[in-house]
Amino acid sequence: GTVRVWDPLDADIALAVHTGHTGTVFAVCTLEVDGRSVIASAGGYDETVRVWDPLDGNTTLAVHSLVLALTALAGQIVVGLDVGTIVLALREWPARGGRPR
C-alpha cells in the first residue's frame, strides 16, 4: 500500500509518495508534533501503523497489531486495534533519521 500527498492546487502532482505497507491502507491522518506536521497511516491486514516524516518520507515509528481505525485527537494518534485501543502521544520530533519521543 502507498500513501500519496497531493498538491491541492494541481491534482496531477503528487508532492510525496510514502511506501512501506504490504497491504491496503485503510486510514490516514495528519497531526502536528513539536511544531511540525506528520502523517500517520494504517494498513489493516499488514498489522502496521506507520508515522511518516512528510519532508523526507522516512518511517519513524511502526506499531504491529491488526489495525481497524486511526485518528488524530488533541495531538495524539488514537489507534483502534482488534484487541483494544492504544494512544500514541508523540511529544517531540527528532532530527532527521531519529525516532519520535
Secondary structure as UniProt FT lines:
FT   STRAND          2..7
FT   TURN            8..9
FT   STRAND          10..19
FT   STRAND          27..33
FT   TURN            34..35
FT   STRAND          36..43
FT   HELIX           44..46
FT   STRAND          48..52
FT   TURN            54..56
FT   STRAND          59..64
FT   STRAND          67..73
FT   TURN            74..75
FT   STRAND          76..81
FT   TURN            82..83
FT   STRAND          84..88
FT   TURN            96..97
//
